Amino acid sequence: MRFLFVSAQLPGHLDWGGYLPTARALHGRGHAVLWVSGAEVQAAVAHQGLPFQPVATTGWRWPPPPPLKPAPDTPRAEVMRAMQVRSLDQWLDVARVVAAADALAPVVETFRPDVIVGEMFMAAAGIVAARAEIPFAVAGWPAPADRADAGAHPLETESRARLQAILAQVDAPAVNWTANGPAALASPHLHISYWSPRWHGVAAGGSAVHGAQTRYVGGTRPAAAATPELPPPELPAPEMEPWVLITL
């Protein structure tokens, strides 16, 4: 099969817990794989042995706009609204997404993928897949569940107006988007989460908080070794000193 992967042009957007390794695994099994993103991540993808196609824009805004600097007396609700619109501008700006769809379309025509895979913020990937009638999958995020509180989210009206403007300009259906609530990519086929159901707070045997098309592929505890491996003797007792310090 032929798989076309699409990501934003940042190293962190190659991961999501296993996004790039998924492409590498498919490539290793003999499938044709092409990764599409900005030239900023070309070296990182090529280092994994994957074919890469740079595009002028992915639809993801980078660098981001300057930080918000509201006046001290600005109402909190107004500040929150500005922050939410700013986050929407990052991935669902009308002109930027339309340009990204225009950049991606010829790549799809040339490569002719059987499946297009995108991360949750690659709006152009879902749009071009729908227009070309190619199955679309989302990697790194669970599928949004249907919302019973349609109209309650403050960004629902704004995000849906933007989505409709984009779809009208590129002449694409909304098959890869949520039907209600704030506009978000929602593949009807597959969402892969690289985390466990427990991490997401999903009850055993259920998927109430996510769509049924979500597959959780992370967090599996490996089988215990018959003879547990002892730590190196030079390490201190773990109750006395930490072995590893992780910070952000």
C-alpha positions as CSV (number, residue, x, y, z in Angstrom):
1,M,0.0,0.0,0.0
2,R,0.9,3.6,-0.4
3,F,0.9,5.9,2.7
4,L,1.3,9.7,2.6
5,F,2.0,11.2,6.0
6,V,1.6,15.0,6.7
7,S,2.9,16.9,9.6
8,A,3.6,20.5,10.7
9,Q,7.2,21.7,10.2
10,L,8.4,21.3,13.8
11,P,10.3,18.3,15.2
12,G,7.8,17.9,18.0
13,H,5.1,17.3,15.5
14,L,6.9,14.3,14.1
15,D,6.3,12.4,17.4
16,W,3.0,12.5,19.3
17,G,4.3,9.3,21.0
18,G,4.9,7.3,17.8
19,Y,4.0,9.2,14.6
20,L,7.3,9.0,12.8
21,P,8.0,5.4,14.0
22,T,4.6,4.4,12.5
23,A,5.7,5.6,9.1
24,R,9.1,3.9,9.6
25,A,7.5,0.6,10.6
26,L,5.3,0.7,7.5
27,H,8.3,1.5,5.3
28,G,10.2,-1.4,6.8
29,R,7.4,-3.8,5.9
30,G,7.6,-2.9,2.3
31,H,4.9,-0.3,1.9
32,A,5.5,2.9,-0.1
33,V,5.7,5.8,2.4
34,L,6.1,9.5,1.7
35,W,6.4,12.2,4.4
36,V,5.2,15.7,3.5
37,S,6.0,18.8,5.6
38,G,8.1,21.9,5.6
39,A,11.7,21.8,4.8
40,E,12.6,22.5,8.4
41,V,12.1,18.8,9.3
42,Q,13.5,17.2,6.1
43,A,16.8,16.2,7.7
44,A,15.0,14.6,10.7
45,V,12.7,12.5,8.5
46,A,15.5,11.6,6.0
47,H,17.6,10.4,9.0
48,Q,14.9,7.8,9.6
49,G,15.3,6.5,6.0
50,L,12.0,7.9,4.8
51,P,11.3,9.7,1.5
52,F,10.4,13.3,2.0
53,Q,8.6,15.9,0.0
54,P,8.8,19.5,1.2
55,V,5.9,21.9,0.7
56,A,5.8,25.7,0.9
57,T,3.2,25.7,3.7
58,T,1.5,23.1,5.9
59,G,-1.2,25.3,7.3
60,W,0.6,25.5,10.7
61,R,1.5,29.0,11.7
62,W,5.2,29.3,12.5
63,P,6.7,31.3,14.1
64,P,3.8,32.1,16.4
65,P,2.6,35.6,16.9
66,P,4.0,37.7,19.8
67,P,2.7,36.9,23.3
68,L,-0.6,38.5,24.4
69,K,-0.1,41.4,26.6
70,P,-3.5,42.4,28.0
71,A,-3.9,45.4,30.2
72,P,-4.1,44.6,33.9
73,D,-7.7,45.6,34.0
74,T,-8.8,43.4,31.0
75,P,-11.7,41.2,32.0
76,R,-10.6,37.5,32.4
77,A,-13.3,36.4,29.9
78,E,-11.9,38.7,27.3
79,V,-8.4,37.4,27.9
80,M,-9.5,33.8,27.6
81,R,-11.3,34.6,24.4
82,A,-8.2,36.2,22.9
83,M,-6.2,33.1,23.9
84,Q,-8.7,30.7,22.3
85,V,-8.8,32.7,19.1
86,R,-5.0,32.8,19.0
87,S,-4.9,29.0,19.4
88,L,-7.3,28.7,16.5
89,D,-5.2,31.0,14.4
90,Q,-2.3,28.6,14.8
91,W,-3.9,25.8,12.7
92,L,-7.2,26.9,11.3
93,D,-6.5,30.2,9.6
94,V,-8.6,30.3,6.4
95,A,-5.9,31.7,4.0
96,R,-3.2,29.6,5.5
97,V,-5.1,26.3,5.3
98,V,-6.3,27.0,1.7
99,A,-2.7,27.6,0.7
100,A,-1.7,24.4,2.4
101,A,-4.4,22.4,0.6
102,D,-3.2,23.9,-2.7
103,A,0.4,22.9,-1.9
104,L,-0.5,19.4,-0.9
105,A,-2.9,18.6,-3.8
106,P,-0.2,18.1,-6.5
107,V,1.8,15.8,-4.2
108,V,-1.3,13.6,-3.7
109,E,-1.9,13.6,-7.4
110,T,1.7,12.5,-8.1
111,F,2.1,10.0,-5.3
112,R,-1.4,8.5,-5.5
113,P,-1.6,7.3,-1.9
114,D,-4.1,4.6,-0.7
115,V,-4.2,6.3,2.7
116,I,-3.4,9.8,3.9
117,V,-2.3,10.1,7.5
118,G,-2.2,13.4,9.4
119,E,-1.8,14.8,12.8
120,M,-4.7,16.5,14.5
121,F,-3.7,20.0,13.4
122,M,-3.1,19.3,9.7
123,A,-6.4,20.5,8.4
124,A,-5.2,20.5,4.8
125,A,-4.5,16.8,5.0
126,G,-8.1,15.9,5.9
127,I,-9.5,18.3,3.3
128,V,-7.4,17.1,0.4
129,A,-8.1,13.5,1.4
130,A,-11.8,14.2,1.3
131,R,-11.7,16.0,-2.0
132,A,-9.7,13.1,-3.6
133,E,-11.9,10.5,-1.9
134,I,-8.9,8.9,-0.2
135,P,-9.3,7.3,3.3
136,F,-7.9,9.5,6.0
137,A,-6.4,8.6,9.4
138,V,-5.3,10.7,12.3
139,A,-2.2,9.8,14.3
140,G,-1.4,10.9,17.8
141,W,-4.9,11.9,18.9
142,P,-8.1,10.0,19.8
143,A,-11.2,10.6,17.9
144,P,-13.5,13.3,19.4
145,A,-16.7,11.9,20.7
146,D,-20.1,13.4,19.6
147,R,-20.9,16.4,21.9
148,A,-24.2,16.6,23.6
149,D,-23.6,20.3,24.4
150,A,-23.5,21.6,20.9
151,G,-23.3,25.4,20.9
152,A,-21.9,25.6,24.4
153,H,-18.2,25.9,23.5
154,P,-17.1,29.6,23.0
155,L,-15.1,28.8,19.8
156,E,-17.8,26.7,18.1
157,T,-19.3,29.4,16.0
158,E,-15.9,31.0,15.1
159,S,-14.2,27.7,14.2
160,R,-17.2,26.4,12.2
161,A,-17.4,29.6,10.2
162,R,-13.7,29.3,9.3
163,L,-14.1,25.6,8.3
164,Q,-17.1,26.4,6.1
165,A,-15.1,29.2,4.4
166,I,-12.2,26.9,3.8
167,L,-14.3,24.1,2.4
168,A,-16.1,26.5,0.1
169,Q,-12.9,27.8,-1.3
170,V,-11.3,24.4,-1.9
171,D,-14.6,22.7,-2.9
172,A,-14.3,19.8,-0.4
173,P,-16.9,17.9,1.8
174,A,-16.7,17.9,5.5
175,V,-16.4,14.2,5.9
176,N,-13.2,14.3,8.0
177,W,-14.5,16.8,10.5
178,T,-16.6,16.7,13.7
179,A,-20.3,17.1,13.1
180,N,-20.9,19.3,16.1
181,G,-19.0,21.2,18.7
182,P,-15.8,23.1,17.8
183,A,-14.4,22.2,14.4
184,A,-11.8,19.4,14.7
185,L,-10.5,16.8,12.4
186,A,-12.3,13.5,12.9
187,S,-11.5,10.6,10.6
188,P,-14.5,8.2,10.2
189,H,-11.9,5.4,9.8
190,L,-9.1,5.5,12.3
191,H,-7.5,7.6,15.0
192,I,-4.4,6.2,16.6
193,S,-3.4,7.2,20.1
194,Y,0.0,6.3,21.3
195,W,-1.2,6.3,24.8
196,S,-3.2,3.8,26.8
197,P,-7.0,4.0,27.5
198,R,-6.2,4.4,31.2
199,W,-4.0,7.4,30.5
200,H,-6.9,9.0,28.6
201,G,-9.3,8.2,31.4
202,V,-11.3,5.7,29.4
203,A,-13.1,3.0,31.4
204,A,-12.2,-0.6,30.7
205,G,-14.0,-1.9,27.7
206,G,-15.5,1.5,26.8
207,S,-14.7,4.6,24.7
208,A,-17.3,7.1,26.1
209,V,-14.9,10.0,25.9
210,H,-13.6,9.2,22.4
211,G,-15.0,8.0,19.1
212,A,-15.2,4.3,18.6
213,Q,-12.7,4.5,15.7
214,T,-9.9,5.3,18.2
215,R,-7.2,2.6,18.7
216,Y,-5.0,2.9,21.7
217,V,-1.5,1.4,21.0
218,G,0.5,2.6,23.9
219,G,1.0,1.9,27.6
220,T,1.2,-1.9,27.3
221,R,3.1,-3.3,30.2
222,P,5.8,-5.7,29.0
223,A,5.8,-9.3,30.3
224,A,8.0,-9.6,33.4
225,A,11.3,-11.3,32.9
226,A,11.7,-14.7,34.5
227,T,14.8,-13.4,36.2
228,P,14.6,-9.6,36.9
229,E,17.6,-7.7,35.7
230,L,19.4,-6.0,38.6
231,P,20.4,-2.4,38.3
232,P,24.1,-1.6,38.0
233,P,25.8,-1.7,41.4
234,E,27.2,1.8,41.1
235,L,23.8,3.3,41.2
236,P,22.6,4.5,44.6
237,A,19.6,3.0,46.3
238,P,16.5,4.5,44.6
239,E,15.0,5.5,48.0
240,M,18.1,7.5,48.7
241,E,18.8,9.4,45.5
242,P,17.1,9.7,42.2
243,W,18.6,7.9,39.2
244,V,17.1,10.3,36.6
245,L,16.0,13.9,36.6
246,I,13.6,14.9,33.9
247,T,12.7,18.6,33.5
248,L,11.1,20.8,30.8
